Amino acid sequence: MRHPDGTGASGRRSGGGRLGIPTRLLAGFLVLAAGGLALGLPAVGPAGQTGPGAETVALSTRASTTRVSAASLAARVPGSAVAPLTQVNRSVNGGLNTLTNLVPATATLGVPNAGTVPVVGSVAAMADDGAYVAYESRVDDRTVDLMIVSPALNGAAPVRVILPAGWAGSPAQTWPSLYLIHGCCEKADYQSWSVFTNIRSFAADKQALVVMPSDGSAGFGTNWLNIGVLRKGWGYDTFLATELPQILQRGYRASGRAAIAGASVGGYAAFALSALHPGAYGAAASYSGVLDSIGFLSSGLIQGLLVREGQLSWAMWGDPVLFLAVWARRNPADLITRLRGINLYVSSGNGTPGPLDYAGADSDPFEMATNNNGQAFMRAANAGRLPVVTDFYGNGTHSWKYWDRQLVRSWPTLAAGLGLPAA
């Protein structure tokens, strides 16, 4: 996964090499074309669509909506109807994965409903930078969707929260938070974990808030440099690791204890955010994630995903050679020392169809690539004597059925970080 030129932030030799931009991009496109992004990443949207980068957020007056005072928030009447906001950076792709659960009270897959001034949470909850909950939409007795106006994203983004049993009847109690980050290129977006897995039933006896935020079409849980793009925002790192926890702690009785897990691109985000925010997460789990993001195949694959979602390949972090230091500072494999003290879990299949795949399924080059990538991360972890629980489970593709299973298998690791029972 690595080329011999360059040095990363930790002193390990870091990627890119001397290959030109067209060659590296071609490598990314070849990986995407060969794998078709398997079952987890279905075919692209209709020809001619510009992708999420062209979508704007429907805010009536940006100054009054993204920058409001604490007094004006507190003055809102709980339960009052709020006009819907358009989500920033929503994918036009996907939607072909098998639904494990229906989406009650949601008209269109992945599209947030309108809602009301918060009733479940506090109307006055606000992050330090002014992020706040514009409205809530109650999905069922334990599930609520939040539409958050985020200065970091320069727009609005949804978050689905499953409340623990006993939450409503224990107004003085606080609860740890389990963050679940979805993958790339899926219009179900923040709903992915709740419609493609059995998370609701799994979480029924878990004494934690289960938090499923939007990470955009391919947000990577990172703050974008936005190179070559005339836009502000897309600060997903700030949204996920700062704004959202502050809102949940101030308005939804979240404690300061948390764990984070993610599938595919979300697996990268789980480890990167854990490394970049020391003390924020007691545990992190990656299911088929890209944990060594530097090198010929890794950077080409990442750039290919960005292009697939209608973005410039260098918009997020810049060119992987010219901006090698930027890539290295965000690369989990280069941040081994910053992951110490966190309960870690890494898993992936080998791309050969396994027991959870449909009859006649093809081999999955994308899962083969993430498997090799996870092994590369583990070589760095072992060299740095970083303890990691691993489950390289053999046959299996890049798909939600395996990630659903891995969430269950990784629970003892996540529970240890949350301070909860492993059973």
C-alpha positions as CSV (number, residue, x, y, z in Angstrom):
1,M,0.0,0.0,0.0
2,R,3.0,2.3,0.3
3,H,5.6,3.9,-2.0
4,P,9.1,4.6,-0.8
5,D,9.1,8.4,-1.1
6,G,8.2,10.9,1.6
7,T,8.0,10.7,5.4
8,G,4.8,10.9,7.4
9,A,4.2,12.8,10.6
10,S,5.3,9.9,12.8
11,G,8.5,9.2,10.9
12,R,7.1,6.2,9.0
13,R,7.8,6.4,5.2
14,S,4.7,7.8,3.7
15,G,3.0,7.4,0.3
16,G,2.5,9.0,-3.0
17,G,5.8,8.3,-4.6
18,R,6.7,10.0,-7.9
19,L,3.6,9.1,-9.8
20,G,1.7,11.9,-11.5
21,I,-1.8,12.9,-10.8
22,P,-3.4,11.3,-13.8
23,T,-1.7,7.9,-13.0
24,R,-2.9,8.0,-9.4
25,L,-6.4,9.0,-10.4
26,L,-6.5,6.2,-13.0
27,A,-5.6,3.8,-10.2
28,G,-8.5,5.0,-8.2
29,F,-10.9,4.7,-11.1
30,L,-9.6,1.2,-11.9
31,V,-10.2,0.0,-8.3
32,L,-13.7,1.5,-8.3
33,A,-14.5,0.1,-11.7
34,A,-13.2,-3.4,-10.9
35,G,-15.1,-3.7,-7.7
36,G,-18.2,-1.7,-8.7
37,L,-18.0,-0.8,-5.0
38,A,-19.7,-4.2,-4.5
39,L,-23.0,-4.4,-2.6
40,G,-22.4,-1.6,-0.2
41,L,-21.9,1.1,-2.9
42,P,-24.4,0.7,-5.8
43,A,-24.2,2.3,-9.2
44,V,-24.0,6.1,-9.6
45,G,-26.9,8.4,-10.2
46,P,-28.3,9.5,-13.5
47,A,-25.9,11.1,-16.0
48,G,-25.6,14.8,-15.8
49,Q,-26.2,15.1,-12.1
50,T,-23.8,17.5,-10.5
51,G,-23.7,15.7,-7.1
52,P,-24.0,17.0,-3.6
53,G,-21.5,19.8,-4.1
54,A,-24.2,21.7,-6.1
55,E,-26.9,21.4,-3.5
56,T,-27.5,24.4,-1.3
57,V,-29.0,24.6,2.1
58,A,-32.5,26.1,2.2
59,L,-32.0,28.7,4.9
60,S,-34.2,31.7,4.7
61,T,-31.7,34.2,6.1
62,R,-28.3,32.7,6.8
63,A,-27.3,35.3,9.4
64,S,-30.3,34.8,11.5
65,T,-30.4,31.0,11.1
66,T,-26.8,30.0,11.5
67,R,-26.0,32.6,14.1
68,V,-28.7,32.9,16.8
69,S,-28.5,34.0,20.4
70,A,-29.0,31.7,23.3
71,A,-32.0,33.9,24.3
72,S,-33.7,33.5,21.0
73,L,-33.2,29.7,21.1
74,A,-34.7,29.5,24.6
75,A,-37.6,31.7,23.6
76,R,-38.9,29.1,21.1
77,V,-42.1,27.3,22.0
78,P,-41.5,23.5,22.2
79,G,-43.6,21.6,19.7
80,S,-44.1,24.5,17.3
81,A,-43.8,23.5,13.7
82,V,-40.6,24.4,11.9
83,A,-40.2,24.6,8.1
84,P,-37.9,21.9,6.7
85,L,-34.3,22.6,5.9
86,T,-32.3,20.9,3.1
87,Q,-29.4,18.8,4.1
88,V,-26.0,19.8,3.0
89,N,-23.9,17.3,1.0
90,R,-26.4,14.5,0.5
91,S,-25.5,11.7,-1.9
92,V,-27.5,11.1,-5.1
93,N,-26.2,7.5,-5.3
94,G,-27.1,4.3,-3.5
95,G,-30.5,3.2,-2.2
96,L,-30.2,-0.3,-3.5
97,N,-29.1,-2.1,-0.3
98,T,-31.6,-4.4,1.3
99,L,-33.6,-2.8,4.0
100,T,-33.4,-4.6,7.3
101,N,-35.9,-2.3,8.9
102,L,-38.5,0.1,7.5
103,V,-38.2,3.8,8.2
104,P,-41.3,4.9,10.1
105,A,-42.4,8.5,9.7
106,T,-39.9,9.1,6.9
107,A,-41.3,9.9,3.5
108,T,-38.2,9.3,1.4
109,L,-35.2,7.2,2.2
110,G,-32.5,9.3,3.7
111,V,-34.4,12.6,3.4
112,P,-35.2,14.2,6.8
113,N,-38.8,15.1,7.6
114,A,-39.8,18.5,8.8
115,G,-40.3,18.7,12.5
116,T,-41.0,20.8,15.6
117,V,-39.0,22.9,18.1
118,P,-37.4,20.4,20.4
119,V,-39.6,18.6,22.8
120,V,-37.4,15.6,23.7
121,G,-34.3,17.8,24.1
122,S,-33.7,21.2,25.4
123,V,-34.7,24.1,23.1
124,A,-31.8,26.1,24.4
125,A,-29.0,23.5,23.7
126,M,-26.2,25.2,21.7
127,A,-22.6,24.3,20.9
128,D,-19.8,26.8,21.6
129,D,-19.8,27.9,17.9
130,G,-23.5,28.4,17.7
131,A,-24.6,25.0,16.3
132,Y,-28.1,24.1,17.5
133,V,-31.1,21.8,16.8
134,A,-33.5,23.6,14.4
135,Y,-36.1,20.9,14.9
136,E,-36.8,17.3,16.0
137,S,-38.9,14.7,14.2
138,R,-40.1,11.8,16.4
139,V,-39.6,8.5,14.5
140,D,-40.9,6.1,17.2
141,D,-41.1,5.8,21.0
142,R,-37.3,5.5,21.3
143,T,-36.0,7.2,18.1
144,V,-35.8,10.9,17.3
145,D,-34.2,12.7,14.3
146,L,-32.5,16.0,14.9
147,M,-31.8,18.6,12.2
148,I,-28.8,20.5,13.3
149,V,-27.8,23.9,11.9
150,S,-24.0,23.7,11.8
151,P,-21.6,26.6,11.3
152,A,-18.9,24.0,10.7
153,L,-20.8,22.6,7.8
154,N,-22.2,26.0,6.7
155,G,-25.6,24.4,6.5
156,A,-27.9,21.8,8.1
157,A,-27.3,18.1,8.7
158,P,-29.5,15.4,10.3
159,V,-28.7,13.1,13.2
160,R,-30.7,10.0,14.3
161,V,-30.7,9.2,18.0
162,I,-31.9,6.0,19.7
163,L,-32.7,6.7,23.3
164,P,-31.9,4.2,26.0
165,A,-34.6,2.4,27.9
166,G,-35.5,4.4,30.9
167,W,-34.3,7.7,29.4
168,A,-37.6,9.5,29.7
169,G,-38.2,8.3,33.2
170,S,-34.8,9.3,34.6
171,P,-34.5,13.1,34.0
172,A,-31.5,13.5,36.3
173,Q,-29.4,10.7,34.7
174,T,-26.8,11.1,32.0
175,W,-25.8,8.5,29.5
176,P,-22.7,7.5,27.4
177,S,-23.0,7.9,23.7
178,L,-22.2,5.3,21.0
179,Y,-21.6,7.1,17.7
180,L,-22.2,5.0,14.5
181,I,-20.8,6.5,11.3
182,H,-22.1,5.4,7.9
183,G,-20.0,4.8,4.7
184,C,-19.7,6.6,1.4
185,C,-22.1,7.1,-1.5
186,E,-25.4,6.1,0.0
187,K,-28.5,8.2,-0.1
188,A,-29.8,6.6,3.1
189,D,-27.1,8.7,4.8
190,Y,-27.7,9.1,8.5
191,Q,-30.4,6.5,8.4
192,S,-28.1,3.8,7.1
193,W,-27.4,2.1,10.4
194,S,-31.1,2.0,11.3
195,V,-32.3,0.6,8.0
196,F,-29.5,-1.7,6.9
197,T,-28.8,-3.3,10.4
198,N,-30.6,-4.5,13.5
199,I,-29.3,-1.6,15.6
200,R,-32.7,-0.8,17.2
201,S,-33.2,-4.3,18.6
202,F,-29.5,-4.6,19.5
203,A,-29.6,-1.4,21.4
204,A,-32.7,-2.2,23.3
205,D,-30.8,-3.3,26.5
206,K,-27.8,-1.0,26.0
207,Q,-27.7,1.9,28.4
208,A,-26.4,4.4,26.0
209,L,-27.5,7.0,23.5
210,V,-27.0,5.5,20.0
211,V,-26.1,8.5,17.7
212,M,-26.1,8.1,14.0
213,P,-25.1,11.4,12.3
214,S,-24.8,12.4,8.7
215,D,-21.2,12.3,7.3
216,G,-22.4,13.6,3.9
217,S,-22.0,11.7,0.7
218,A,-18.2,11.2,1.3
219,G,-17.4,13.5,4.2
220,F,-14.7,11.2,5.7
221,G,-15.4,12.7,9.1
222,T,-12.8,15.3,8.3
223,N,-12.5,19.1,7.9
224,W,-12.2,19.7,4.2
225,L,-9.6,22.2,2.8
226,N,-12.0,22.9,-0.1
227,I,-9.1,23.4,-2.5
228,G,-10.4,24.6,-5.9
229,V,-14.0,24.8,-4.5
230,L,-15.8,28.1,-4.0
231,R,-17.5,27.1,-0.8
232,K,-17.1,27.4,3.0
233,G,-17.9,24.7,5.5
234,W,-17.8,20.9,5.2
235,G,-16.0,20.7,8.5
236,Y,-17.2,17.2,9.4
237,D,-14.6,16.7,12.0
238,T,-15.8,19.7,13.9
239,F,-19.5,18.8,13.4
240,L,-19.0,15.2,14.6
241,A,-16.5,15.6,17.3
242,T,-17.3,19.0,18.8
243,E,-20.6,20.5,17.8
244,L,-22.7,17.3,18.1
245,P,-21.3,16.1,21.5
246,Q,-21.8,19.6,23.0
247,I,-25.4,19.7,21.8
248,L,-26.1,16.2,23.1
249,Q,-24.5,16.9,26.5
250,R,-26.3,20.2,26.9
251,G,-29.7,19.2,25.6
252,Y,-30.1,15.4,25.5
253,R,-28.4,14.3,28.8
254,A,-25.4,12.7,27.2
255,S,-22.5,12.2,29.5
256,G,-18.9,13.0,28.5
257,R,-18.2,9.3,27.9
258,A,-18.4,8.0,24.3
259,A,-17.3,5.3,21.8
260,I,-17.3,5.5,18.0
261,A,-17.6,2.9,15.3
262,G,-18.0,3.1,11.5
263,A,-18.3,1.0,8.3
264,S,-16.1,1.6,5.3
265,V,-15.4,5.3,5.1
266,G,-17.0,5.6,8.5
267,G,-14.4,3.2,9.8
268,Y,-11.7,5.6,8.8
269,A,-13.6,8.4,10.5
270,A,-13.9,6.4,13.7
271,F,-10.1,6.0,14.0
272,A,-9.1,9.4,12.7
273,L,-11.4,11.2,15.0
274,S,-10.3,9.1,18.0
275,A,-6.6,10.0,17.2
276,L,-7.3,13.7,16.6
277,H,-9.4,14.2,19.7
278,P,-7.6,12.6,22.6
279,G,-9.9,11.6,25.4
280,A,-13.1,12.1,23.4
281,Y,-13.7,8.4,22.8
282,G,-13.0,5.4,25.1
283,A,-13.3,2.9,22.2
284,A,-13.2,2.9,18.4
285,A,-14.2,0.2,15.9
286,S,-13.6,0.0,12.2
287,Y,-15.5,-2.4,10.0
288,S,-13.9,-2.7,6.5
289,G,-12.4,0.8,6.9
290,V,-9.5,2.5,5.2
291,L,-7.1,3.0,8.1
292,D,-3.9,3.6,6.1
293,S,-4.9,6.4,3.8
294,I,-1.5,7.1,2.3
295,G,0.0,5.3,-0.7
296,F,-0.6,4.6,-4.3
297,L,-3.8,2.4,-4.0
298,S,-5.2,4.1,-0.8
299,S,-5.0,7.6,-2.0
300,G,-6.1,6.7,-5.5
301,L,-9.1,4.9,-4.0
302,I,-10.0,7.9,-1.8
303,Q,-9.8,10.3,-4.7
304,G,-11.9,8.0,-6.9
305,L,-14.6,8.0,-4.3
306,L,-14.6,11.8,-4.2
307,V,-14.8,12.0,-7.9
308,R,-17.6,9.5,-7.9
309,E,-19.6,11.8,-5.6
310,G,-19.1,14.8,-7.9
311,Q,-16.1,16.4,-6.1
312,L,-12.7,17.4,-7.3
313,S,-10.2,14.7,-6.3
314,W,-8.0,17.2,-4.4
315,A,-10.8,19.2,-2.8
316,M,-10.7,17.4,0.5
317,W,-7.0,17.2,1.4
318,G,-5.2,18.4,-1.7
319,D,-3.0,16.3,-3.9
320,P,-1.6,13.3,-1.9
321,V,2.0,14.2,-3.0
322,L,2.0,18.0,-2.9
323,F,0.0,17.9,0.3
324,L,1.5,14.8,1.8
325,A,1.9,16.4,5.3
326,V,-1.9,17.1,5.3
327,W,-2.7,13.5,4.4
328,A,-0.2,12.2,7.0
329,R,-1.7,14.3,9.8
330,R,-5.1,12.6,9.2
331,N,-3.8,9.1,8.6
332,P,-4.6,6.6,11.4
333,A,-1.6,4.5,10.5
334,D,0.6,7.5,11.1
335,L,-1.1,8.4,14.4
336,I,-0.4,5.1,16.3
337,T,0.9,6.9,19.4
338,R,-2.3,9.1,19.6
339,L,-4.5,6.0,19.7
340,R,-2.9,4.6,22.9
341,G,-5.3,4.2,25.7
342,I,-8.3,3.7,23.4
343,N,-10.0,0.3,23.1
344,L,-9.6,-0.5,19.4
345,Y,-11.3,-3.1,17.1
346,V,-10.5,-3.7,13.4
347,S,-12.3,-6.1,11.2
348,S,-12.8,-7.0,7.5
349,G,-13.5,-9.8,5.1
350,N,-11.3,-11.0,2.3
351,G,-13.7,-10.2,-0.5
352,T,-14.7,-13.8,-1.3
353,P,-18.4,-14.3,-1.0
354,G,-19.2,-15.7,2.5
355,P,-22.1,-17.0,4.6
356,L,-24.1,-13.8,4.6
357,D,-23.9,-13.1,0.8
358,Y,-26.6,-14.1,-1.6
359,A,-26.2,-17.2,-3.8
360,G,-24.0,-16.6,-6.8
361,A,-22.4,-13.4,-5.4
362,D,-19.2,-12.2,-7.1
363,S,-15.9,-11.7,-5.5
364,D,-15.5,-8.2,-4.1
365,P,-12.2,-6.4,-5.0
366,F,-13.2,-3.4,-2.8
367,E,-13.3,-5.6,0.3
368,M,-10.1,-7.2,-0.8
369,A,-8.6,-3.7,-0.9
370,T,-9.9,-2.7,2.6
371,N,-8.7,-6.0,4.0
372,N,-5.2,-5.4,2.7
373,N,-5.4,-1.9,4.1
374,G,-6.5,-3.1,7.5
375,Q,-3.6,-5.5,7.5
376,A,-1.3,-2.6,6.7
377,F,-2.6,-0.7,9.6
378,M,-2.1,-3.7,11.9
379,R,1.5,-3.9,10.8
380,A,2.0,-0.3,12.0
381,A,0.0,-1.0,15.2
382,N,2.1,-4.1,15.9
383,A,5.3,-2.2,15.3
384,G,4.2,0.5,17.7
385,R,3.0,-2.1,20.2
386,L,-0.5,-0.8,20.1
387,P,-3.1,-3.3,21.3
388,V,-5.9,-3.9,18.9
389,V,-8.7,-6.5,18.9
390,T,-8.9,-7.9,15.3
391,D,-11.4,-10.0,13.4
392,F,-10.2,-10.7,9.9
393,Y,-13.0,-13.2,9.4
394,G,-12.1,-14.6,6.0
395,N,-14.9,-14.9,3.4
396,G,-17.2,-11.9,3.3
397,T,-17.9,-8.9,1.1
398,H,-18.2,-5.1,1.6
399,S,-21.8,-5.1,2.7
400,W,-24.1,-4.2,5.6
401,K,-24.9,-7.7,6.7
402,Y,-21.3,-8.2,7.7
403,W,-21.1,-4.8,9.5
404,D,-24.3,-5.6,11.4
405,R,-22.6,-8.8,12.6
406,Q,-19.4,-7.0,13.4
407,L,-21.1,-4.4,15.6
408,V,-22.3,-7.3,17.8
409,R,-18.9,-8.9,17.8
410,S,-17.2,-5.7,18.7
411,W,-19.6,-4.8,21.5
412,P,-17.3,-6.0,24.3
413,T,-14.6,-3.6,23.0
414,L,-17.1,-0.7,22.6
415,A,-18.7,-1.4,26.0
416,A,-15.3,-1.2,27.7
417,G,-14.9,2.3,26.4
418,L,-18.4,3.2,27.4
419,G,-18.1,1.8,30.9
420,L,-21.0,-0.6,30.2
421,P,-21.3,-4.4,30.6
422,A,-19.9,-6.5,27.8
423,A,-22.9,-8.9,27.8
